[in-house]
Amino acid sequence: MTDEAQSASHAEPVLIVDDEKNIRRTLRMVLEGEGHVVHEAGSIAEAETVLGREAVDLILLDVKLGDDNGIDLLRTLKSRGEDGMSSRTSDIPVVMISGHATIDDAIAATRLGAFDFMEKPLDRGRVVVTARNALERRRMAREMQILRRADARFELLGSTSVMNDLRRQIAKVAPTRSRVLITGESGTGKELIARAIHRNSAVSAGAFVKVNCAAIPPELIESELFGHERGAFTGAVAKKRGLFEVADGGTIFLDEIGDMALPAQAKVLRVLQTGEFTRVGGEKSLRTECRVVAATNRDLEQMVKDGQFREDLYFRLNVVPIRSPELKERADDIPLLVESFVRECCDENGLGYKPVDEPVLERLKQYDWPGNVRELRNVVERLVIMSDEVIREKDLPPYLGGPRPGSGATRQSGPQTAIDLGRYAGKSLREFREEVESEFIRIRLAEFEWNISRTAQALGIERTNLHKKLRALGIHRGESLGNDD
């Protein structure tokens, strides 16, 4: 492939809409000379056909198109409809061209969102510069859209009183240098709170470095946090910066701090006290200036009493405590969360937007959500993928009111299971609890097709804890749902 062909294969496509064939040929030669893929149309109808099948990054549009008016097409392109061509073309830059335009035409085009207005006869240099500027604007708009989507993923959604209180706490603590300890159940969004604190802090321009203390093996946690020197241990073939060093000038988020081993806790305490640390295998003391935010779903006070967590570290971290609320405490936020997740999942999977029936939202609001927002997000992703054009009650899993496999009946409320209380006569509370827990876990395993990681997330427990429960309750893969034999 030649250099020109390689360039064209990656260049932004341009659509020329002009009823004069010679003008189209001239513009094609200019734009192909710049490495662009060029499409042509001689009328509004042809232009709409091209836009229906091709992705276009720039449109050069003549005002006079025989009996048609290019301004009418511009108006259609720039309208913000939810469906059809306009929803795909409203952000495409349009350069109007004309040999008989009036000032009124130029004003009308500008008001409708035209990027520029060029008069015939066209100057090659002007065409090249205008096209480059328009496409640069297009690229910048795309980058901003990507950044906005990334920010949206970390946005704290909700308008209930508990969420408004949470935002007020964040607004007070974020501008300070104080350390924050975020507590709350798994899946409630503790990381989102940490990111909101960082985003509104004096170190927001620095890095936000997340450390999942539960996911790093105890023998590697010190190397991850503080780095290591070459040859410090087997496999240390090069010097490595630790995450405290990477977070210098920003925020380090110590997630699941309750799972950190005691030796690493002692070294973290030293960093909090002095701002100094030493790489594994090193002798030189290094400094870091970073804000520390920690989070846990465990009871650190009880762990301190049990000798599993350092009391001095606990007090260093727990300067400003913030509790992340459970989803069942803010059920009225569920419709807003569902709307956001549906749009996100549709976009990620290349699907058109799917509205959600009101009865579905009511079902979701009635459920307790032991896995909190993370579980809701997983359910919404499943609904988006498995539903038709609209998400309806029939698309819900059985425990949320959807139909059971092999049954035409739908459930009447929330997360009930069909429990025959008579079969528990004479049993202790512990035996009753174990059997109900076993049945509920089987339901969730079936829902996620025995995907242990996703089931654990939905249940709001660690993957290792789920494995322990399966062994303790005698649940084995391949058994039928509800099998108590």
Secondary structure, DSSP 4 states (H G I P E B T S, - for coil): --HHHHHHHHSPPEEEE-S-HHHHHHHHHHHHHTT--EEEESSHHHHHHHHHHS--SEEEEESEETTEEHHHHHHHHH---SSTTHHHHTTS-EEEEESS--HHHHHHHHHTT-SEEEESSPPHHHHHHHHHHHHHHHHHHHHHHHHHHHHHHT-----SHHHHHHHHHHHHHTTS---EEEE--TTS-HHHHHHHHHHTSTTTTS-EEEEETTTS-HHHHHHHHHEE-TTSSTT--S-EE-HHHHTTTSEEEEETGGGS-HHHHHHHHHHHHHSEEE-BT--SEEE---EEEEEESS-HHHHHHTTSS-HHHHHHHTTEEEEPPPGGGGGGGHHHHHHHHHHHHHHHTT-----B-HHHHHHHHHS--TTHHHHHHHHHHHHHHHS-SSB-GGGS-GGGTPPPTT-----SSTT-----GGGGTT--HHHHHHHHHHHHHHHHHHHTTT-HHHHHHHHTS-HHHHHHHHHHHT--TTPPTT---
